[in-house]
Amino acid sequence: MRHVRLLIEYDGTDLCGWQRQANRPTVQQHVEDALAKLLGHDVTIIGASRTDAGVHARGQVASFRTDKAIPLVGIRRGLNTLLPDAIAVRDAAEAADDFHPRFSATGKHYRYSVLARADRSPRLHARAWHVHGPLALPAMQHAAAALVGEHDFSAFRAAGCAATTTVRRVESIAITRSEPDVCDIDVRGNAFLRQMVRIIAGTLVEVGVGKRAAAEVAEILASRDRGRAGQTAPAHGLELIAVGYDGARVRS
């Protein structure tokens, strides 16, 4: 039985997230349905990240098993013929039998994008959170420094999070301008709690617009109180950039 690993890119705008749901379009559903047509048998795929509705990805990793001898290039090309325009397979490779997209991962890289100006952008309306007024990046960078390292991130997880431990390690948070009015918040870590990156982004943006002091972020982290952190930033500004394995640093 072959074990095949896929690298998947998608625009999550009109998708209801990664995980299959009854009567709703999801990435898992589309890929599994396409694989069933290509391979001639039902397939269950496992993804590295259960991204929410509206979240995008350029580096989602998934795997499936099959006894079909279709070449890897045929799997990639066949899937891209069958998948909707919002989803594409960038690569297909043979995987070790014990590989697990989620549990074998040693790091993930997410990017949250913010459009900070008075006027909206049709080009970025589904790719960046639009906030009015400029962002103070130095204050955001100072606040973000308190989150780097291994901490209890209870204050930065959504209600209903099923994680058995709230301790996570954030390797780095880089806050830069990719365009004059666009701020990118790049967060790399070993793993993340439910909506953790979006809550971090929402809190840092509140620092950037002057709604809270940079020093408050360390206090919020120590409090372990979700009620003290900022809003959960909208899903459409988030993108899964890459998933790392074998201890390798996650790069874009």
Disulfide bonds with the S-S distance in Angstrom:
none
